[in-house]
Amino acid sequence: MELVRKKSFNCNQGAIRAVRYNADGAYAMTCGADKKIKLLNPLTETLLKTYGGHGDEVLDVVGSCDSSRLMSASMDKSLIYWDVSTGQVIRRLRHHAGAVNTVKMNEESTVAISGSRDNTVMCWDMRVPKLEPAQVMNEAKDSVIEVIVADHRIIAASLDGSVRQYDIRKGEVITDSLDSAIVSIARTRDGQCLLLSCHDGVMRLMDNDSGDILSNYRGHSMMNYKVECGIICSDSHVVSGSAEGVAVIWELVQGKEIRRIPIGNKIVHSIAVHPTGTDVIFACGPEIHVWGYPY
């Protein structure tokens, strides 16, 4: 059974910079060039709420574990912590010296982690009303493009080609380096591997403990854009957007390309993999496209 297109529509917010599912996958969030975040049902095209308050493009957004809060990251160098139901700003965090590329939360949503063009990763304690970060990590030599929070680790990928894993409990930093800038990372659901999308047009599957490269995936086009990657179907397949308006799917273990999905006439820039199901949302220009297995 193959993935089929379930829904496609225009979000009317200019170029979408990121699309994300909420914690249980019931809703999705988009953020983009219009400086706003939208909360919507991607299968019914229902717009639930719009959040506005940033002074520049919004580059990333994440929902809390109970879906009551949002955290957004912007080119205006700030993060905003939102109340989902009221749309009110709870806290505005301005400590980065450059655009904030990425933001994630830990499993309990007590800590937010941001990565910026100022080459830093910052941790924010959301349990207290402080406006300063609880911790700053500045080992990267170039822009921190994406972070992942996994158990007691923060995994940060940078344009300097590094993947740094910060062990919060032990206070250790493990660094693996590649010969190409890293623009996107994803983690297998079993936690054993990282998928790294690189500027040289190759995705690499890296063993999370040893740093060994287990497989390479080729066939998509980057053209110096940030093109996100993902892992679908219970760790059996990997997927990437592409600069020529398609999404490409490979077998995870063998690295064999199995499908090219036509999405649109613009760059397929962002990907959201459903947290429990098989649906995948692709962002292409101002539109999102939901693909998945038929019901």
C-alpha positions as CSV (number, residue, x, y, z in Angstrom):
1,M,0.0,0.0,0.0
2,E,1.4,3.4,-1.0
3,L,1.1,6.8,0.5
4,V,-1.7,8.9,-1.1
5,R,-2.5,12.6,-1.1
6,K,-5.1,13.4,1.6
7,K,-5.3,17.1,1.5
8,S,-3.6,20.2,-0.1
9,F,-4.3,23.8,0.6
10,N,-2.9,27.3,0.8
11,C,-2.2,28.6,4.3
12,N,-2.2,32.2,3.1
13,Q,0.8,33.3,5.1
14,G,3.5,33.7,2.4
15,A,6.3,31.2,2.3
16,I,5.9,28.6,5.1
17,R,9.2,28.2,7.0
18,A,8.1,25.3,9.2
19,V,5.2,22.9,9.6
20,R,4.9,20.9,12.9
21,Y,2.4,18.5,14.5
22,N,1.3,19.1,18.1
23,A,2.1,16.4,20.7
24,D,-0.7,14.0,19.9
25,G,-0.9,14.8,16.1
26,A,-4.5,16.1,16.3
27,Y,-3.5,19.5,15.0
28,A,-0.6,21.2,13.1
29,M,1.2,24.5,13.3
30,T,2.6,26.5,10.5
31,C,4.9,29.6,10.7
32,G,6.2,31.7,7.9
33,A,7.1,34.9,6.1
34,D,4.0,36.7,7.3
35,K,5.5,36.8,10.9
36,K,2.7,34.7,12.2
37,I,1.9,31.2,13.5
38,K,-1.3,29.3,12.5
39,L,-2.9,26.5,14.4
40,L,-5.0,24.3,12.2
41,N,-6.5,20.9,11.4
42,P,-4.6,19.8,8.4
43,L,-7.2,17.2,7.3
44,T,-10.2,19.6,7.3
45,E,-8.4,22.8,6.5
46,T,-9.9,24.4,9.6
47,L,-8.0,27.4,10.9
48,L,-8.3,27.4,14.7
49,K,-6.2,30.4,15.7
50,T,-3.5,32.8,14.4
51,Y,-0.8,34.1,16.7
52,G,0.9,37.4,15.8
53,G,3.7,39.3,17.7
54,H,7.0,38.7,16.0
55,G,8.8,41.5,14.1
56,D,10.2,39.3,11.4
57,E,9.7,35.9,9.8
58,V,8.9,33.0,12.1
59,L,11.3,30.1,11.5
60,D,10.1,27.4,13.9
61,V,7.4,26.5,16.3
62,V,6.8,23.8,18.9
63,G,3.9,22.8,21.1
64,S,4.0,21.8,24.7
65,C,3.2,18.2,25.8
66,D,-0.4,19.1,26.8
67,S,-0.9,21.4,23.8
68,S,-1.7,24.3,26.0
69,R,1.4,26.4,25.1
70,L,3.4,27.2,22.0
71,M,7.0,28.4,21.6
72,S,8.0,30.2,18.4
73,A,11.4,31.2,17.1
74,S,12.0,34.1,14.7
75,M,14.4,36.0,12.6
76,D,13.8,39.0,14.9
77,K,16.2,37.2,17.4
78,S,13.4,36.4,19.9
79,L,11.3,33.5,21.1
80,I,7.7,33.9,22.2
81,Y,5.9,31.6,24.6
82,W,2.2,31.6,23.8
83,D,-1.0,30.6,25.5
84,V,-2.8,28.5,22.9
85,S,-6.4,29.1,23.8
86,T,-6.2,32.9,24.4
87,G,-3.4,33.7,21.9
88,Q,-1.7,35.9,24.5
89,V,2.0,36.3,24.8
90,I,3.1,34.7,28.1
91,R,6.8,35.5,27.8
92,R,9.1,37.1,25.2
93,L,12.7,35.9,25.3
94,R,15.4,38.2,23.8
95,H,18.9,36.9,24.5
96,H,20.1,35.6,21.2
97,A,22.3,37.9,19.1
98,G,21.1,36.4,15.8
99,A,18.0,34.9,14.2
100,V,16.6,31.9,16.1
101,N,16.5,29.0,13.7
102,T,15.0,26.3,15.8
103,V,13.2,25.6,19.1
104,K,12.2,22.4,20.9
105,M,10.9,21.4,24.3
106,N,11.8,18.5,26.6
107,E,9.3,15.7,27.2
108,E,7.7,17.5,30.2
109,S,7.8,20.9,28.4
110,T,9.5,22.4,31.4
111,V,12.6,23.4,29.4
112,A,12.8,25.0,25.9
113,I,16.0,24.7,23.8
114,S,16.8,27.1,21.0
115,G,19.5,27.3,18.4
116,S,20.6,30.4,16.6
117,R,22.6,32.0,13.9
118,D,24.7,33.4,16.7
119,N,26.3,29.9,17.0
120,T,24.7,29.2,20.4
121,V,22.3,26.8,22.0
122,M,20.3,28.2,24.9
123,C,18.1,26.4,27.5
124,W,15.2,28.2,29.0
125,D,13.5,27.1,32.2
126,M,9.8,27.6,31.5
127,R,8.8,27.0,35.2
128,V,10.1,30.3,36.3
129,P,9.4,33.8,34.9
130,K,13.0,34.6,34.2
131,L,13.9,36.2,30.9
132,E,17.5,35.0,30.9
133,P,18.6,31.5,29.7
134,A,19.3,28.9,32.3
135,Q,22.3,27.6,30.3
136,V,24.2,28.7,27.2
137,M,26.3,26.3,25.0
138,N,28.6,28.1,22.6
139,E,30.8,25.3,21.2
140,A,29.5,25.6,17.6
141,K,31.6,27.5,15.0
142,D,28.7,28.4,12.8
143,S,24.9,28.8,12.9
144,V,23.0,26.1,14.9
145,I,20.4,25.0,12.4
146,E,18.4,22.5,14.4
147,V,18.2,20.8,17.8
148,I,16.6,17.6,19.1
149,V,15.8,16.9,22.7
150,A,16.1,13.1,23.5
151,D,15.9,11.8,27.0
152,H,18.6,13.6,28.9
153,R,20.5,14.7,25.8
154,I,20.3,17.8,23.7
155,I,21.5,17.1,20.1
156,A,22.5,20.2,18.1
157,A,23.4,20.3,14.4
158,S,25.4,23.2,12.9
159,L,26.4,24.6,9.6
160,D,30.0,23.9,10.7
161,G,29.2,20.2,10.0
162,S,29.1,19.2,13.6
163,V,26.6,17.2,15.6
164,R,27.0,17.9,19.3
165,Q,25.3,15.8,21.9
166,Y,25.1,17.5,25.3
167,D,24.5,15.0,28.2
168,I,22.7,17.1,30.7
169,R,23.1,14.6,33.6
170,K,26.8,14.0,33.1
171,G,27.8,17.5,31.8
172,E,29.6,15.9,28.8
173,V,29.7,17.0,25.2
174,I,30.2,14.4,22.4
175,T,31.0,15.9,19.0
176,D,30.9,14.2,15.6
177,S,31.9,16.1,12.5
178,L,31.1,15.8,8.8
179,D,32.6,17.3,5.7
180,S,29.4,19.1,4.8
181,A,27.2,21.6,6.6
182,I,24.2,20.0,8.3
183,V,20.8,21.6,7.6
184,S,18.4,19.2,9.2
185,I,18.3,16.3,11.6
186,A,15.8,13.6,12.6
187,R,16.0,10.8,15.2
188,T,14.8,7.2,14.7
189,R,12.0,6.3,17.1
190,D,14.2,3.6,18.7
191,G,16.7,6.3,19.5
192,Q,19.6,4.4,17.9
193,C,20.3,6.6,14.9
194,L,20.3,10.2,13.6
195,L,19.4,11.2,10.1
196,L,21.5,14.1,8.9
197,S,20.5,16.2,5.8
198,C,23.6,18.0,4.4
199,H,24.3,20.8,2.0
200,D,26.2,18.5,-0.3
201,G,22.9,16.8,-1.3
202,V,23.5,13.6,0.7
203,M,21.5,12.4,3.7
204,R,23.5,10.3,6.2
205,L,22.3,7.8,8.8
206,M,24.6,8.0,11.8
207,D,24.8,5.6,14.7
208,N,23.9,7.7,17.7
209,D,26.5,6.1,20.0
210,S,29.5,5.4,17.8
211,G,29.1,8.2,15.2
212,D,29.6,5.7,12.4
213,I,27.8,6.5,9.1
214,L,25.5,3.5,8.4
215,S,23.9,4.5,5.1
216,N,23.8,7.3,2.5
217,Y,20.7,8.6,0.6
218,R,21.0,10.5,-2.7
219,G,18.5,11.6,-5.3
220,H,17.1,14.9,-4.0
221,S,18.2,18.4,-4.6
222,M,19.4,20.9,-2.0
223,M,20.6,23.9,-4.0
224,N,21.9,25.5,-0.8
225,Y,18.5,25.6,0.8
226,K,17.5,24.2,4.1
227,V,15.5,21.1,3.2
228,E,14.2,19.1,6.1
229,C,14.3,15.3,6.5
230,G,12.2,12.8,8.4
231,I,11.8,9.1,9.4
232,I,8.4,7.5,8.7
233,C,6.7,4.1,8.9
234,S,8.1,3.0,12.2
235,D,11.8,3.5,11.2
236,S,11.5,1.6,7.9
237,H,11.8,4.6,5.6
238,V,13.4,8.0,5.4
239,V,12.0,11.0,3.6
240,S,13.3,14.3,2.4
241,G,12.0,17.4,0.7
242,S,13.7,18.7,-2.4
243,A,14.4,21.9,-4.3
244,E,12.6,20.7,-7.4
245,G,9.2,20.4,-5.8
246,V,9.2,16.7,-4.9
247,A,9.5,14.5,-1.8
248,V,11.8,11.5,-2.0
249,I,11.4,8.3,0.0
250,W,14.1,5.7,0.6
251,E,14.3,2.4,2.5
252,L,16.2,3.1,5.7
253,V,18.4,0.0,5.8
254,Q,19.3,-0.5,2.2
255,G,19.3,3.1,1.1
256,K,17.3,2.3,-2.0
257,E,15.0,5.1,-3.4
258,I,11.5,3.7,-3.6
259,R,9.3,6.7,-4.5
260,R,9.3,10.3,-5.7
261,I,6.2,12.2,-4.8
262,P,5.3,15.3,-6.8
263,I,4.3,18.1,-4.3
264,G,4.3,21.4,-6.1
265,N,6.3,23.9,-8.2
266,K,8.4,25.3,-5.3
267,I,10.9,24.0,-2.9
268,V,9.6,21.3,-0.5
269,H,11.2,23.0,2.5
270,S,9.7,21.6,5.7
271,I,8.4,18.2,6.8
272,A,6.2,17.1,9.7
273,V,5.9,13.4,10.5
274,H,2.9,12.4,12.5
275,P,4.0,11.5,16.1
276,T,2.0,8.2,16.2
277,G,0.6,7.6,12.7
278,T,1.9,7.4,9.2
279,D,0.8,10.8,7.8
280,V,3.4,13.3,6.6
281,I,2.9,17.0,6.0
282,F,5.0,18.7,3.4
283,A,5.3,22.5,3.2
284,C,5.9,23.9,-0.3
285,G,5.8,27.6,-0.7
286,P,2.5,28.9,0.9
287,E,0.9,25.4,0.8
288,I,0.8,22.3,2.9
289,H,0.2,18.9,1.5
290,V,-0.8,15.9,3.7
291,W,0.1,12.5,2.5
292,G,-0.5,9.2,4.3
293,Y,-1.9,5.7,3.9
294,P,-5.6,5.4,3.0
295,Y,-8.0,4.9,5.9
